[in-house]
Amino acid sequence: MSGLTNILSYLYMYICLNDKVFKTLSEVVTAENVRAFVIGGWIRDAILEREHTEKDIDIVVLGNGIEVARKAAKRINPGIKVSVFKNFGTAMFRYNEYEIEFVGARKESYMRGSRKPFVENGTLKDDQERRDFTINAMAVSINKDTFGDFIDPFDGINDLKNNIIRTPLDPDRTFSDDPLRMMRAIRFAAQLNFSIEERTFKSIAENAERIKIVSKERIITELNKIIMCQRPSTGFLLLEKSGLLSIIFPELDNLKGVEKKEGKAHKDNFHHSIKVLDNISKYSDNIWLRWAALLHDIAKPATKKYSPESGWSFHGHEFLGSKMIPDIFRNLKLPLNDKMKYVQKLVDLHLRPIVLSQEEVTDSAVRRLLFEAGDDIDDLMALCEADITSKNEEKKTKHLENFKYVRKKLREIEEKDALRNFQPPVDGAEIIRTFGIKPGKEVGIIKNAIREAILDGIIGNNHAEARKLMIEKGKEIGLKPVRKPASN
């Protein structure tokens, strides 16, 4: 940003480029004789020349925002549906890729135990004062006679220029009124690579306990946005430093610290986990793969042991970690569905390729890994590579080279044996028909024998060899094939 004149010229041009929307809005508010302004994140991102990721445009009206929304929607397209939220005095409609929300200018006051404000009509300045941060309080007029006028009472433009997150009013009041703003401050710092102004951050630390009155659904929305940042560790370090992490995500906070005995120390698993998260974020925008990276070592505090001979160990942390995932997801209000099971699977399997890379890679071990990982094998391998955070470049290079060999073996075995999302060539129904038996343990014994023989490479993954083994195994456990009746 090379100066206010250039910024405003760019902003004016940006608004004009969205001619259909802003031209119509300008006509409506001018005809209705009300003052209206674009405000908030859309202005911020336009000045930063940043993609409008959230695709929302906030319009503050000095008057009835709901009525203006209805009239604007009718002018743009009579078929547009307007959603009205009377309790909040707001209305919203979708146009192309944007959500346009209208609100009457207001001022707010809060009871200490609630995030729900008492709202009354106010001026534009009142509305700007209630905004969370100075960079979100800038406004631009859309009335015809003042189109493009820039209103910035809290010098948000300079905070943007200096990469600073700061509250318009006293931060203690801002965060006490709406504690979710503490997480939003950290999220914006992570998203924009900004710093939180010293007094503002001190207030977050002092008011951290207030986050307890915020619903978990609102908290996880902000946490997910932090996870989806280009460098999520920035947000998690700020959450930890402010004291928020221990309140909203104690399991992750418990990973902190290094214990030392007899001169032997283990690594700080919190810093390791967020580094792995950063690594995987360079590879994928899959939020659930990022969650798996963050949680892959979550059970290390519960499995930590020390012995003079071998030092520190965390045996079984992958298994216990996978068992912890449902409770963590439930507590954080994350989905308890296939997304959770995907994270569980990756946490449970994340050591398997590492073990493979450190010993002779047998076909049998690769088959079993393919069988268990299925279509998630590529994500699992990416997680394992992201898990290499050693500062020893020689060691790091060696591990990555070993993983290349494991990937090669995975491709070879998959091409030969087609074990990804393995389905047995002989199913339970065929076993029941062949031996004339009812469903029971014998069916499980035979199916298990066929699967193990395929995974061990004793037979191929095909029906003929599997059926032959089925007959042999059936005889071993006292079953005889039923003769088919002769056809007439």
C-alpha positions, 0 to 999 in steps of 0.5 A: 500500500503506497499511500491513502490516495492510491488505496482509495483509488483502488477501492473506488475502482474495485467497487465500480467493477462490481457495478451491477451490485453497487450501482443498484444498491446506490440507486436504492439507498439514494431513492429511499433517502437513507445513508448506507455504507459498505463496511467490514471485511469486504473493505479490508480485503479490497484494500489488501488486494486479497481474495474475498474468501468469505464472499460476503458484503456487509451494508450498514444502513442509517435506517431500516436495513430490512426494508432496504434489503427487500427493495434492493433484492427486488431491483436486482432480481425480483426472484431473489429470496430475502432472509430476514432475522428480525431479532437481529434487525438484519436481512440477507440475500445471495447474488451471484457468488456473494452474500449481501447482508443489511443491518441498521446502524446500531449500538450494543450493550451486554450483560456480563454472563451473556453474548447476546447484546441489548441493541438500539438504533445508533449512528454510523460511529456507534456501529463502527465502535461495536466492531471487533477490530479497527481493520474491520471498522472501515466504511465506504459510502454508497450514496450517489452524492458521496459514493466512495467516501472513506470513513475510518474513525479508528485509523484502521488503514494504518493498522492494515499498513502496519499489519496490526490487529487492534480493537476500536475501543478498550480491549477489555470491554470489547472482549468481555462483551463478546469473548469470541472476538479473542479467537477472531483476533488470533484467527485474523493474525494467523490468516493475514500474518498480522501481529496483535497489538500488545495491549490487545493481546494482554487483554486476551490473556487477562480475559481468557476465562470469558471464552467459557460463555461462548458456545462450542459451535462458535469456537470450533468455527474459528478453530477450523479457520485457524487450521485452514490458514497457510501456516496454522501454527501461528494461531496455535502458538497464540492460543497457547500463549494467551491461555485460551488453548488450555480452556478450549482444547486441553488435550492439545495443551497437555502435549506441551513441555519437555521432561528430562531424566538422567540427561535424556529428554523427549521433544516438545510434542505440542510444538512438534504437532503444530509443525507437522500441521504446518507441513501437511498444510503445504501439501493439502487443503483437506481439513480432516487430513490437517486434523489428523496431523494435529492429533496424530500424537495426542495420546503421548502424555498418557503413554509416556514412560522412561527407562534408564536403558532405552530412555523415553517411549510412547508405546501404543500412543497411535492406538490410544490416540485413535480411541481418544478421537471420538471424545475429542470430536464430541467435546469440540462439536466436530462431526461424529461421522465418516470424517471422524473415522478417517481421522481415527484411521490415520492416527491409528496407522501413522506409525506403520509406514515409518516402521516399514521405512526403517526395516526390510520392506516385505510384500506381506507388510505392504499388502497389510498396509494397503488393506487397512489404509484403502483409498486413504493410503496416499494421505497416510503417506503424506502425513508420515512425511509431514511427521519428519520434523528433525532439524538434522538434514541428513536424518531427514533426507534419509527418512524421505528417501526411505519413504520414496521406496515404500511408496514404490513398493505400494504402487507395485503391490497395488498394481499386482494384487489390487488390494486397495479397498480389498473385497474378498474374492469369496464372500460369506454367502458363497461359503454358506452355499458351498458347505450347506451351513448356517452363518456362524464362526466357521464362516469367519474362520474360512474368510479370515484364512483366505484374507491372511493367505492373500495378504501373506502372498500364499495365494493370489487375490482371485476367485479360483485360488480363494475357492480352492483354499476355502474347500481345503480350510473347510475340510480342516474344520470338518466341513464337506462341500454339498453336492449340487442336485443333478439337473433334470 
